[in-house]
């Protein structure tokens, strides 16, 4: 049963993030040519990134809405609904016509679909992580929770590889129909995911909580009023990992392609970077069960701060190999080390009765603030200093240093007794 639970956590998260990252990849290389035609290329790319950010803005709301029902009705049913919602929306994006056919309705619909994607993925992660963590013994909670985190970059690998295969088509065919096929394939993935997910049992901690049958406050109200410190510090800590993701897997992709690198080769390198994240998350989560969540996360943050200027230098070289090394350092070692313990770190901030809502809000808000706005902010910083990347490095270092400070003030949760906190 535990193997089935971990598989459900991993595959469910992988499918959801396949859909979510697929949109991000398409925003970097195709949407400006399909939905923002007759505009300056730079403006079209900026508008694509803006719609991308809208999905990230919706993620915390999805965490609150799905978290509310997950804390009141159970984890399993909410997970099934989020997967169906995400899959249906992704298929719809693959089917609807471009601006040349239906005019301004196309970018409007694209924005609405991205909002729905954000809501769905906002509800997915918390449930996928908790269904594994709340079944696991205390000494392996970090490792169990990491399967939801490993599913994210695994979905990014799949989305990137599938999209890169279709970029091999002639440009005209890729823009006309090739980019749509990866979106339509989501229907198959969702069916497989639902088969796995429907066989999983409800979380035992939630089942015990239900037996108490006591009156409970609205989860989001209790999170904000009783645990504001944990909420704020958790979001700041998580922003560091997502700043890496937004900068390196969205903005940097567009930056190096616009500076002459082949789109197909860049996407293959992006897939390699995401695969390295999965590996490092695995090891970092195991280390967090032994040494604690905070020390491992702070190690990744310190590495990110030290690597900021070298990474900007690599991006400016215009070399595919330099870009590959930059992605492995950032996506693999920096993001993976922070991300490995992050699921358990979020869950251990809150008691069972509000854990879905609280952990989802921390995770999704950090992703919104860290990854959702990073491509737009970085584009503005680069324009501000005339194309140089030094200011980007300075801001990146500041983000990591603030995250280290926030993590330092959070209570270590590795040895917490989650059952005793069902009060």
C-alpha positions in Angstrom: 0.0 0.0 0.0 2.8 2.4 0.8 4.4 1.9 -2.6 1.0 2.6 -4.2 0.7 5.8 -2.1 4.1 7.0 -3.1 3.4 6.1 -6.8 0.1 8.1 -6.6 1.9 11.1 -5.1 4.6 11.0 -7.7 2.6 10.3 -10.8 -0.2 12.7 -9.8 2.2 15.5 -9.3 4.1 14.7 -12.4 0.9 14.8 -14.6 -0.2 18.1 -13.1 3.2 19.7 -13.6 3.5 18.3 -17.1 0.5 20.4 -17.9 1.6 23.5 -16.0 5.2 23.5 -17.3 4.0 22.7 -20.8 2.3 26.1 -20.8 5.4 27.8 -19.5 7.5 26.2 -22.2 5.0 27.2 -24.9 5.0 30.8 -23.4 8.7 31.0 -24.1 8.8 29.8 -27.7 5.4 29.8 -29.4 2.5 31.8 -27.8 3.8 35.2 -28.9 3.6 34.0 -32.5 0.1 32.4 -32.2 -1.8 34.7 -29.8 0.0 38.0 -30.0 0.5 38.4 -33.7 1.3 41.8 -35.4 3.0 43.0 -32.2 6.7 43.7 -31.6 8.3 40.4 -30.7 9.6 41.7 -27.4 6.1 42.9 -26.5 4.5 39.7 -27.6 7.0 37.7 -25.3 6.2 40.0 -22.4 2.5 39.5 -22.8 3.0 35.7 -23.0 5.0 35.9 -19.7 2.2 38.0 -18.2 -0.4 35.3 -18.9 2.1 32.8 -17.5 2.2 34.9 -14.3 -1.6 34.9 -14.0 -1.5 31.1 -13.5 1.0 31.5 -10.7 -1.3 34.2 -9.1 -4.1 31.7 -9.1 -2.1 29.0 -7.4 -2.4 30.3 -3.8 -6.2 30.7 -4.3 -6.3 27.1 -5.5 -4.4 26.1 -2.5 -6.9 27.8 -0.2 -10.0 26.5 -2.0 -8.9 22.9 -2.5 -7.1 23.0 0.9 -10.4 24.0 2.6 -12.2 20.9 1.3 -9.1 18.8 1.8 -9.1 19.7 5.5 -12.8 19.3 5.8 -13.7 16.4 3.6 -10.4 14.5 3.1 -7.3 14.5 0.9 -8.3 11.8 -1.7 -11.4 13.3 -3.3 -9.9 16.7 -3.7 -6.9 15.2 -5.5 -9.1 13.4 -8.1 -11.0 16.6 -8.8 -7.8 18.7 -9.3 -6.4 16.2 -11.7 -9.5 16.1 -13.9 -9.7 19.9 -13.9 -6.1 20.3 -15.0 -6.3 17.7 -17.7 -9.5 19.1 -19.2 -8.1 22.6 -19.3 -4.9 21.5 -20.9 -6.7 19.6 -23.7 -8.9 22.7 -24.3 -5.8 24.9 -24.8 -4.6 22.4 -27.4 -7.9 22.7 -29.3 -8.9 26.4 -29.4 -8.1 28.5 -32.4 -5.4 31.3 -32.7 -5.9 35.1 -32.8 -5.9 35.0 -36.6 -9.2 33.1 -36.5 -11.1 34.4 -33.5 -9.4 37.7 -32.8 -9.0 39.0 -29.3 -11.0 36.2 -27.8 -8.0 33.9 -28.2 -5.7 35.6 -25.7 -8.7 36.2 -23.3 -9.5 32.5 -23.4 -5.9 31.6 -23.0 -5.8 33.7 -19.8 -8.9 32.1 -18.4 -7.5 28.6 -19.1 -4.3 29.6 -17.4 -6.3 30.7 -14.3 -8.0 27.3 -14.1 -4.6 25.6 -14.5 -3.3 27.7 -11.6 -6.3 26.8 -9.4 -5.9 23.1 -10.2 -2.2 22.8 -9.5 -2.7 24.9 -6.4 -4.8 22.2 -5.0 -2.8 19.2 -6.3 0.6 19.6 -4.5 -0.7 19.8 -0.9 -2.8 16.8 -1.2 -0.3 14.7 -3.1 2.4 15.6 -0.5 0.1 15.0 2.5 -1.3 11.7 1.3 2.3 10.3 1.3 3.6 12.1 4.4 0.6 11.3 6.6 1.0 7.6 5.8 4.7 7.5 6.5 6.6 6.7 9.7 8.1 9.8 11.4 11.7 8.9 10.5 10.8 8.8 6.8 8.4 11.7 6.5 10.8 13.9 4.5 11.5 11.2 2.0 7.8 10.3 1.6 6.8 14.0 1.1 9.5 14.4 -1.5 7.7 12.2 -4.0 5.3 15.0 -4.7 8.3 17.3 -5.2 10.0 14.8 -7.5 6.9 14.6 -9.6 7.1 18.3 -10.4 10.5 18.2 -12.2 9.7 14.8 -13.7 6.6 16.4 -15.3 8.9 19.2 -16.5 11.2 16.7 -18.1 8.3 15.0 -19.8 6.8 18.3 -21.0 10.1 19.6 -22.3 11.0 16.4 -24.1 7.6 16.1 -25.8 7.6 19.8 -26.8 11.2 19.6 -28.1 10.3 16.6 -30.3 7.7 18.7 -32.1 10.1 21.7 -32.4 11.9 19.5 -34.9 9.1 20.1 -37.4 9.5 22.9 -39.9 8.7 26.2 -38.2 5.5 26.7 -40.2 4.1 23.3 -39.2 5.2 23.7 -35.6 3.4 27.1 -35.2 0.3 25.8 -37.1 -0.3 22.6 -35.3 2.8 20.9 -33.8 2.8 22.7 -30.5 -0.8 21.6 -29.8 -0.1 17.8 -29.8 1.7 17.8 -26.4 -1.3 19.6 -24.9 -3.7 17.0 -26.3 -1.6 14.1 -24.9 -2.6 15.2 -21.4 -5.9 13.4 -21.8 -4.0 10.0 -21.9 -1.8 10.9 -18.9 -4.8 12.0 -16.8 -6.6 8.7 -17.4 -3.6 6.8 -16.3 -3.2 9.0 -13.2 -6.8 8.6 -12.2 -6.5 4.8 -12.3 -3.6 5.0 -9.8 -5.1 7.7 -7.6 -8.5 6.0 -7.1 -6.9 3.0 -5.5 -5.3 5.0 -2.7 -6.7 5.0 0.8 -7.5 8.2 2.8 -4.8 9.7 5.1 -4.9 7.9 8.5 -4.2 11.2 10.3 -7.2 12.8 8.7 -9.3 9.7 9.4 -8.4 10.0 13.2 -9.2 13.7 13.1 -12.6 13.0 11.6 -13.4 10.6 14.5 -13.1 13.5 17.0 -16.1 15.2 15.3 -15.3 18.5 17.0 -16.3 21.9 15.7 -13.5 23.5 13.7 -12.9 26.9 12.4 -12.5 27.8 8.7 -9.0 26.5 7.9 -7.7 29.6 6.1 -8.9 31.8 9.0 -7.0 29.6 11.5 -3.9 29.6 9.4 -3.8 33.4 9.2 -4.8 34.2 12.8 -2.9 31.4 14.7 0.1 30.7 12.5 1.0 33.9 10.7 4.7 33.6 11.6 5.0 30.1 10.1 3.1 31.2 7.1 5.2 34.2 6.3 8.6 32.7 7.0 7.7 29.5 5.1 6.7 31.6 2.0 10.0 33.6 2.1 12.0 30.4 2.5 10.2 28.7 -0.5 10.6 31.8 -2.7 14.3 31.1 -3.1 13.8 27.8 -4.9 11.1 29.2 -7.1 13.1 32.2 -8.1 15.6 29.8 -9.5 12.8 28.1 -11.5 11.3 31.2 -12.9 14.7 32.7 -13.9 16.3 29.6 -15.4 13.5 27.6 -16.8 11.4 30.4 -18.3 13.3 33.7 -18.7 16.7 32.2 -19.5 15.2 29.8 -22.1 13.8 32.8 -24.0 17.1 34.7 -23.4 19.5 32.1 -24.9 17.2 31.3 -27.8 16.8 35.0 -28.7 20.6 35.2 -28.6 21.1 32.4 -31.2 20.9 29.0 -29.5 18.7 26.4 -31.2 15.3 26.0 -29.6 15.3 22.2 -29.8 18.8 21.9 -28.2 17.9 24.3 -25.5 14.8 22.3 -24.6 16.8 19.1 -24.4 19.2 20.8 -22.0 16.2 22.1 -20.0 15.0 18.5 -19.7 18.5 17.4 -18.5 18.3 20.2 -15.8 14.9 19.0 -14.6 16.1 15.4 -14.5 19.0 16.5 -12.3 16.5 18.1 -9.9 14.7 14.8 -9.4 18.0 13.1 -8.4 19.0 15.8 -6.0 15.6 16.0 -4.4 15.8 12.3 -3.7 19.1 12.6 -1.8 18.3 16.0 -0.1 15.0 14.6 1.3 16.8 11.5 2.7 19.4 13.8 4.3 16.7 16.0 5.8 15.3 12.9 7.6 18.7 12.5 9.2 19.9 16.1 9.8 16.8 18.2 9.7 14.9 20.2 7.1 16.5 23.6 7.8 20.2 22.7 7.5 19.7 21.1 4.1 17.6 23.9 2.7 20.0 26.5 4.0 22.9 24.7 2.3 21.0 25.0 -1.1 20.3 28.7 -0.5 23.9 29.4 0.3 25.0 27.6 -2.9 22.5 29.7 -4.9 23.9 33.0 -3.5 27.5 32.0 -4.3 26.6 30.9 -7.8 24.7 34.0 -8.9 27.4 35.9 -10.7 29.0 32.8 -12.3 25.6 31.7 -13.6 25.0 35.1 -15.3 28.4 34.9 -16.9 27.5 31.4 -18.3 24.3 32.7 -19.8 26.2 35.5 -21.5 28.7 33.2 -23.2 26.1 32.1 -25.8 27.3 28.5 -25.5 24.9 25.5 -25.2 27.4 23.7 -23.0 27.7 26.7 -20.6 23.9 26.9 -20.5 23.7 23.2 -19.7 26.2 23.6 -16.8 24.3 26.6 -15.5 21.0 24.7 -15.5 22.5 21.7 -13.7 24.0 23.9 -11.0 20.8 25.9 -10.5 18.0 23.4 -11.2 19.9 20.4 -10.0 22.0 21.4 -7.0 20.4 24.7 -5.8 16.7 24.1 -6.4 16.9 20.3 -5.7 18.7 20.8 -2.3 16.1 23.4 -1.2 13.2 21.5 -2.8 14.0 18.1 -1.4 13.0 18.8 2.3 10.4 21.5 1.4 7.3 19.3 1.3 7.9 18.0 4.9 9.1 21.5 5.9 5.7 23.0 4.8 3.6 20.2 6.4 5.4 20.3 9.7 4.5 24.0 10.1 0.8 23.3 10.8 -1.4 20.8 12.7 -3.5 18.2 10.9 -6.8 20.0 11.0 -5.4 22.9 8.8 -2.3 21.2 7.2 -3.7 20.9 3.7 -4.6 24.6 3.6 -1.5 25.9 5.4 1.1 23.9 3.6 -0.6 24.5 0.2 -0.7 28.3 0.9 3.0 28.3 1.8 4.0 26.3 -1.2 1.8 28.1 -3.8 2.4 31.6 -2.5 6.1 31.0 -2.6 5.8 29.7 -6.2 3.7 32.8 -7.2 6.1 35.3 -5.7 9.2 33.4 -6.7 8.5 32.0 -10.1 5.4 33.7 -11.3 6.8 37.2 -11.5 10.5 36.4 -12.0 10.4 36.4 -15.9 8.8 39.8 -16.0 10.9 41.3 -13.3 14.2 40.0 -14.8 13.2 41.3 -18.2 12.7 44.7 -16.7 16.0 44.6 -14.8 17.9 43.6 -17.9 16.3 46.5 -19.9 17.0 48.9 -17.0 20.7 48.4 -17.2 21.0 48.2 -21.0 21.1 44.4 -21.5 23.6 43.6 -18.8 22.9 40.8 -16.3 24.8 42.1 -13.2 21.7 43.6 -11.6 19.9 40.3 -11.9 22.7 38.6 -10.0 22.5 41.2 -7.2 18.8 40.8 -6.7 19.1 37.0 -6.8 21.8 37.1 -4.0 19.5 39.2 -1.9 16.6 36.7 -2.4 18.8 33.9 -1.1 20.2 35.8 1.9 16.7 36.8 3.0 15.5 33.2 2.6 18.4 31.9 4.8 17.4 34.3 7.5 13.7 33.3 7.3 14.6 29.6 7.5 16.8 30.2 10.5 13.8 31.5 12.5 11.5 28.5 11.7 11.3 25.8 14.3 12.8 22.5 13.1 10.0 19.9 12.4 11.9 16.7 11.7 11.1 15.2 15.2 7.6 16.7 15.6 4.8 14.3 16.6 2.1 15.1 14.1 -0.5 13.0 15.8 -0.1 15.0 19.1 -0.8 18.2 17.1 -4.3 17.1 16.0 -5.6 19.1 19.0 
